[in-house]
Amino acid sequence: MSELYPLKFETVLKEKVWGGNALSSGYNKKSISSSKIGESWELSAIADYQSVVSNGFLAGNNIEELIEVYMGDITGDSIYDKFGNEFPLLIKFIEAQEDLSIQVHPNDELAKKRHSAYGKTEMWYILESKKGAEIYTGFKDGVTKEEYENAVKSGGIEKLLNTEVAEPGDTFFTPAGRVHAIGAGIVLVEIQQTSDITYRIFDWNRKGTGKEKRELHTELALDAIDFNQTGKSKIRIEPVLNKTETLVSCDYFTTNIISFNKPLDKEYFTNDSFVVYICIDGEFMILWDDSSEKVTKGETILLPAMIREVTLKPLNEARLLEIYINTEPAI
């Protein structure tokens, strides 16, 4: 069996009523069919949207096919034991020219019961934002279930929500059950569990592409909402040059940020997991064995778990997000 290598994937661009052209103009997500691209799916195991390798001898194979053949060499043995052939994370770039719907995601227990699927805990890293752009995240303190139900019926649900100004470099962590929405004028990276289950609560009375109002899921949402998810949730960590800084660490993923202007040696011997790099500024080389791969702004690359040592070499200065799953130490 041939040795694995850092894997790039074809992106899947999704047109959205609230999308724009920032992803194609600033992050190399070229689209000839639409100027309203809302999402670029970078790494996905969602049915019908399986990521397909774009580089090297494995080009043309999708992520599930790779894991079926290489198993824990791709994801890590303990992750393979838990998830099998399904890659456990979904990674996207998102641009919101308009406010996204106010929504909530179910936790693992409820998603399994209703949909035989995983729940959705997610995080956002803000890449760009217009002045005053906001994230809706959780309730204001003291909102009751009764107040929420009345607001859904009468309108004005957004008045019950905590809002926070979003600036480049901010991180927002959204556990399952936390009501949320991305506000207009924001470009971000989203890292989440592999799940496409969203309960839409309010969509600003917006019409879809068929000129009908988009479907709401208020009944399903009610049982999914955690009314204790209140208050501020913004995480602001200024990266220290040439150091790895943790933004979020939870049961589902750990996300770090690295800004660097000199080569960094990275070792992954103590964690039995794949690693994902997302280049959010500049460009860099991944060096391993006697090989190398260039990664530029807007690109996402998967480092298989069997590759335990790499050197990241910036071309000038670069910034990336580093994502993996915390596991027991590899034996």
Backbone torsions as a table, in degrees:
resi	resn	phi	psi	omega
1	MET	NA	130.1	-177.5
2	SER	-66.8	151.6	179.2
3	GLU	-67.1	143.1	175.7
4	LEU	-78.3	166.3	-176.1
5	TYR	-151.0	166.3	177.6
6	PRO	-59.4	128.1	-169.2
7	LEU	-107.3	128.3	170.5
8	LYS	-101.0	157.4	-176.1
9	PHE	-133.0	151.1	172.0
10	GLU	-66.3	135.8	178.6
11	THR	-86.3	150.7	175.7
12	VAL	-110.9	115.3	-178.9
13	LEU	-93.5	134.2	-177.7
14	LYS	-119.4	124.0	176.6
15	GLU	-76.7	135.6	180.0
16	LYS	-135.4	150.5	179.6
17	VAL	-62.8	-23.5	-177.9
18	TRP	-102.2	8.9	-174.8
19	GLY	-80.6	-177.7	-179.2
20	GLY	-153.6	-150.2	-177.9
21	ASN	-123.4	11.7	-177.7
22	ALA	-67.1	-34.4	-178.3
23	LEU	-67.9	-37.5	179.5
24	SER	-76.1	-34.3	-176.5
25	SER	-83.7	-32.2	-174.0
26	GLY	-111.8	-13.9	-173.8
27	TYR	-131.5	19.8	172.4
28	ASN	60.7	33.6	176.0
29	LYS	-100.9	81.1	-170.7
30	LYS	-72.5	130.4	175.9
31	SER	-135.1	127.8	178.6
32	ILE	-99.2	-6.7	-172.6
33	SER	-103.4	-16.3	-173.2
34	SER	-153.8	147.3	172.3
35	SER	-106.2	12.4	179.7
36	LYS	-123.1	57.2	177.7
37	ILE	-82.3	119.1	-179.1
38	GLY	-97.1	-32.4	-175.9
39	GLU	-138.4	143.1	169.1
40	SER	-120.9	110.2	-179.9
41	TRP	-81.7	115.0	-174.2
42	GLU	-89.5	-40.1	-176.6
43	LEU	-149.3	114.5	-169.9
44	SER	-143.9	139.8	170.6
45	ALA	-114.6	12.3	179.4
46	ILE	-67.0	136.0	179.4
47	ALA	-53.4	138.2	-178.0
48	ASP	74.9	-7.2	178.3
49	TYR	-132.7	37.4	178.9
50	GLN	-65.8	129.2	178.4
51	SER	-65.7	138.8	-177.1
52	VAL	-115.1	130.9	-177.7
53	VAL	-62.9	138.6	-178.5
54	SER	-114.7	-7.0	-177.5
55	ASN	-127.7	154.8	172.9
56	GLY	72.3	-172.4	-172.5
57	PHE	-72.0	-13.3	177.8
58	LEU	-91.7	3.9	179.5
59	ALA	-53.9	136.9	-179.4
60	GLY	98.0	-16.5	176.1
61	ASN	-88.4	142.3	177.7
62	ASN	-90.1	169.8	-172.0
63	ILE	-62.7	-36.8	179.7
64	GLU	-67.6	-41.2	177.3
65	GLU	-61.8	-40.0	178.7
66	LEU	-62.1	-47.4	-177.3
67	ILE	-66.8	-34.8	179.0
68	GLU	-60.5	-36.5	-179.2
69	VAL	-85.2	-47.3	-170.7
70	TYR	-97.2	-13.9	174.4
71	MET	49.6	-125.7	-175.4
72	GLY	-65.2	-16.2	175.5
73	ASP	-65.2	-25.9	175.7
74	ILE	-85.6	-56.2	-169.0
75	THR	-98.2	-18.7	-169.8
76	GLY	105.8	140.1	-173.7
77	ASP	-61.8	-43.9	-177.9
78	SER	-69.0	-34.0	177.3
79	ILE	-70.3	-39.3	177.3
80	TYR	-63.8	-39.9	178.5
81	ASP	-60.1	-33.4	-177.3
82	LYS	-85.6	-42.6	-170.5
83	PHE	-108.4	-9.7	-178.8
84	GLY	62.0	-134.6	-175.8
85	ASN	-81.9	1.7	-178.3
86	GLU	-93.4	123.0	175.6
87	PHE	-69.6	132.6	-166.8
88	PRO	-84.6	-4.9	-178.3
89	LEU	-124.2	151.3	172.8
90	LEU	-121.1	127.2	-175.0
91	ILE	-124.1	131.4	-175.9
92	LYS	-138.0	156.1	157.1
93	PHE	-100.7	140.7	179.9
94	ILE	-131.8	135.9	169.2
95	GLU	-120.4	127.9	177.9
96	ALA	-113.6	104.4	172.1
97	GLN	-79.1	-25.6	176.1
98	GLU	-125.9	167.0	174.6
99	ASP	-60.0	134.1	170.6
100	LEU	-77.6	166.1	179.6
101	SER	-62.9	149.7	170.0
102	ILE	-77.2	127.7	-169.2
103	GLN	-150.3	173.4	176.2
104	VAL	-148.3	154.2	177.9
105	HIS	-117.5	144.5	178.2
106	PRO	-74.4	157.8	173.8
107	ASN	-82.1	178.0	-175.8
108	ASP	-58.4	-43.4	-176.4
109	GLU	-62.2	-48.6	-178.3
110	LEU	-69.8	-39.1	179.8
111	ALA	-65.1	-38.3	178.3
112	LYS	-66.2	-42.7	-179.0
113	LYS	-64.7	-44.0	-174.4
114	ARG	-88.8	-35.4	-168.5
115	HIS	-127.3	0.7	-174.0
116	SER	51.6	44.8	-175.4
117	ALA	-138.8	175.2	173.7
118	TYR	-82.9	155.0	171.7
119	GLY	-75.3	-171.8	-177.7
120	LYS	-137.1	102.9	164.4
121	THR	-101.1	137.8	-173.6
122	GLU	-144.7	169.4	173.7
123	MET	-141.5	155.9	176.0
124	TRP	-123.9	137.1	170.1
125	TYR	-114.9	121.7	-174.1
126	ILE	-80.5	122.8	178.0
127	LEU	-94.6	-43.8	-179.2
128	GLU	-143.5	150.9	174.2
129	SER	-156.7	141.6	173.0
130	LYS	-75.9	155.7	-177.3
131	LYS	-55.8	126.9	177.8
132	GLY	84.0	-0.7	179.5
133	ALA	-61.2	144.0	-171.8
134	GLU	-127.6	155.2	169.2
135	ILE	-109.7	132.8	171.4
136	TYR	-91.9	123.0	-174.3
137	THR	-149.8	109.0	179.8
138	GLY	73.2	176.2	179.2
139	PHE	-90.8	159.2	164.2
140	LYS	-65.2	156.1	-178.5
141	ASP	-60.0	136.9	171.4
142	GLY	88.6	7.6	177.8
143	VAL	-75.1	128.2	-179.4
144	THR	-96.7	164.1	176.9
145	LYS	-59.9	-38.6	-179.6
146	GLU	-65.8	-43.8	177.3
147	GLU	-61.0	-41.3	179.3
148	TYR	-61.5	-48.0	-178.5
149	GLU	-62.2	-39.2	177.9
150	ASN	-64.7	-39.8	-179.5
151	ALA	-67.8	-36.2	177.9
152	VAL	-63.8	-40.9	-178.3
153	LYS	-72.0	-40.4	-172.7
154	SER	-96.1	-12.0	-174.1
155	GLY	93.8	163.0	178.5
156	GLY	92.3	19.7	179.0
157	ILE	-57.6	-33.2	-176.8
158	GLU	-63.3	-22.9	-179.6
159	LYS	-71.2	-17.4	179.6
160	LEU	-88.8	-8.2	-171.8
161	LEU	-94.3	146.7	171.3
162	ASN	-72.8	130.6	176.6
163	THR	-119.7	145.7	179.6
164	GLU	-138.4	135.4	176.7
165	VAL	-64.3	132.6	-178.2
166	ALA	-105.7	124.5	178.5
167	GLU	-122.8	152.7	178.7
168	PRO	-52.6	132.8	-177.3
169	GLY	97.0	-9.7	176.0
170	ASP	-76.9	149.6	174.0
171	THR	-122.5	138.8	175.3
172	PHE	-125.9	124.7	-179.9
173	PHE	-103.5	128.0	-175.1
174	THR	-125.5	92.5	174.8
175	PRO	-64.8	155.0	173.6
176	ALA	-52.1	139.1	179.7
177	GLY	97.7	-11.6	-179.8
178	ARG	-92.4	118.7	178.3
179	VAL	-66.2	139.3	-172.7
180	HIS	-161.3	167.1	172.0
181	ALA	-164.5	147.9	172.8
182	ILE	-88.0	128.9	179.8
183	GLY	-82.7	166.5	-178.8
184	ALA	-64.4	145.3	174.1
185	GLY	86.8	29.0	-175.3
186	ILE	-129.4	138.3	169.5
187	VAL	-119.0	132.0	-175.2
188	LEU	-149.6	167.5	168.7
189	VAL	-102.4	133.8	176.7
190	GLU	-114.7	129.8	176.9
191	ILE	-121.7	127.2	-172.2
192	GLN	-151.9	167.0	169.6
193	GLN	-61.2	155.9	175.0
194	THR	-71.3	96.1	-179.2
195	SER	-162.5	141.1	176.7
196	ASP	-120.7	30.8	-177.0
197	ILE	-96.9	116.4	178.9
198	THR	-131.2	130.6	173.5
199	TYR	-102.2	110.7	-177.5
200	ARG	-85.4	123.7	-176.6
201	ILE	-97.5	-42.5	-178.7
202	PHE	-152.3	134.9	-175.1
203	ASP	-124.6	30.1	173.3
204	TRP	59.4	26.8	-179.4
205	ASN	56.0	31.4	-175.9
206	ARG	-81.8	147.1	175.8
207	LYS	-92.6	143.8	176.1
208	GLY	-81.7	-169.5	-178.5
209	THR	-66.1	-25.2	177.6
210	GLY	-89.1	9.9	177.4
211	LYS	68.8	12.7	173.6
212	GLU	-106.5	151.5	177.9
213	LYS	-62.6	140.7	-178.7
214	ARG	-71.3	150.5	-175.7
215	GLU	-63.2	139.2	173.2
216	LEU	-106.6	159.5	-176.5
217	HIS	-131.0	47.5	-171.6
218	THR	-63.4	-35.1	-179.6
219	GLU	-69.3	-47.2	178.5
220	LEU	-62.4	-36.9	-176.3
221	ALA	-65.6	-33.5	-171.6
222	LEU	-57.0	-44.4	-179.4
223	ASP	-75.4	-17.8	-177.8
224	ALA	-86.8	-18.9	-173.6
225	ILE	-77.3	133.9	171.5
226	ASP	-100.3	106.8	-175.2
227	PHE	-74.0	-4.2	174.4
228	ASN	-88.4	-5.0	178.3
229	GLN	-81.6	85.9	-176.1
230	THR	-127.8	167.3	169.3
231	GLY	81.3	-175.7	-171.7
232	LYS	-68.2	141.9	179.8
233	SER	-134.9	3.9	-179.3
234	LYS	-66.4	136.9	175.2
235	ILE	-115.1	124.9	-179.2
236	ARG	-125.0	108.0	179.3
237	ILE	-126.4	116.8	178.1
238	GLU	-80.4	120.7	-178.5
239	PRO	-64.4	140.8	174.8
240	VAL	-96.8	127.5	-173.9
241	LEU	-55.0	130.2	176.5
242	ASN	67.3	23.2	173.8
243	LYS	-127.6	155.7	177.1
244	THR	-95.7	120.4	-178.0
245	GLU	-115.3	129.9	-178.6
246	THR	-82.7	128.5	175.8
247	LEU	-93.5	-50.4	-178.5
248	VAL	-141.9	136.9	171.7
249	SER	-137.3	116.9	179.9
250	CYS	-139.5	-177.5	-178.1
251	ASP	-62.9	-24.1	-171.3
252	TYR	-97.5	-26.8	179.3
253	PHE	-167.9	156.5	167.4
254	THR	-119.2	133.2	178.2
255	THR	-124.4	124.7	177.5
256	ASN	-114.3	159.7	172.1
257	ILE	-119.3	139.8	179.9
258	ILE	-132.8	120.0	169.1
259	SER	-109.0	129.5	-173.6
260	PHE	-150.4	146.1	177.2
261	ASN	-128.6	14.2	172.8
262	LYS	-145.8	160.8	-177.0
263	PRO	-59.3	138.8	177.5
264	LEU	-120.8	129.2	174.0
265	ASP	-88.3	124.9	179.8
266	LYS	-115.5	130.7	178.5
267	GLU	-122.0	137.7	-176.8
268	TYR	-128.4	38.0	-177.4
269	PHE	-71.6	-29.1	-172.7
270	THR	-93.5	0.4	-178.4
271	ASN	-130.1	120.0	-174.9
272	ASP	-86.9	68.7	-174.5
273	SER	-148.5	151.5	164.1
274	PHE	-60.9	165.4	173.2
275	VAL	-132.4	137.6	175.0
276	VAL	-113.5	132.2	171.8
277	TYR	-110.3	132.9	173.3
278	ILE	-119.2	117.0	179.9
279	CYS	-81.8	115.3	-177.8
280	ILE	-106.2	-7.0	174.2
281	ASP	-163.7	141.9	178.6
282	GLY	73.4	-152.1	178.0
283	GLU	-156.8	156.5	-178.1
284	PHE	-151.7	165.5	175.6
285	MET	-107.7	140.1	168.0
286	ILE	-99.6	122.0	179.7
287	LEU	-111.4	128.4	176.2
288	TRP	-150.3	144.6	-174.3
289	ASP	47.0	-122.6	177.3
290	ASP	-111.4	26.4	-174.4
291	SER	-121.1	167.7	178.4
292	SER	-151.8	156.9	177.4
293	GLU	-145.3	130.2	179.4
294	LYS	-88.1	139.1	178.4
295	VAL	-128.0	126.9	-176.8
296	THR	-114.4	168.6	-178.3
297	LYS	-51.8	129.2	-180.0
298	GLY	94.0	-8.2	-179.3
299	GLU	-93.1	147.8	175.9
300	THR	-119.7	139.2	-177.7
301	ILE	-139.7	140.4	-177.8
302	LEU	-104.4	121.8	176.2
303	LEU	-95.1	111.0	-179.8
304	PRO	-59.4	151.7	-174.9
305	ALA	-62.2	-26.3	-177.7
306	MET	-71.0	-17.6	176.7
307	ILE	-88.1	109.7	-171.7
308	ARG	-99.1	-15.7	-178.0
309	GLU	-137.7	131.1	173.0
310	VAL	-142.7	162.1	169.3
311	THR	-116.7	131.1	175.8
312	LEU	-99.9	118.1	-176.3
313	LYS	-115.6	110.0	-178.3
314	PRO	-74.3	148.8	170.1
315	LEU	-101.5	103.3	-163.9
316	ASN	68.2	-117.9	178.9
317	GLU	-121.6	143.0	-177.6
318	ALA	-136.5	160.1	176.1
319	ARG	-137.8	134.9	-178.9
320	LEU	-141.8	158.5	167.8
321	LEU	-100.2	136.8	179.9
322	GLU	-116.8	122.0	-173.8
323	ILE	-126.3	136.3	174.2
324	TYR	-156.8	177.3	176.8
325	ILE	-111.2	129.5	177.2
326	ASN	-70.7	128.8	179.6
327	THR	-132.4	174.9	171.3
328	GLU	-65.8	151.3	179.3
329	PRO	-55.3	140.3	177.9
330	ALA	-64.7	141.7	-179.3
331	ILE	-97.2	NA	NA
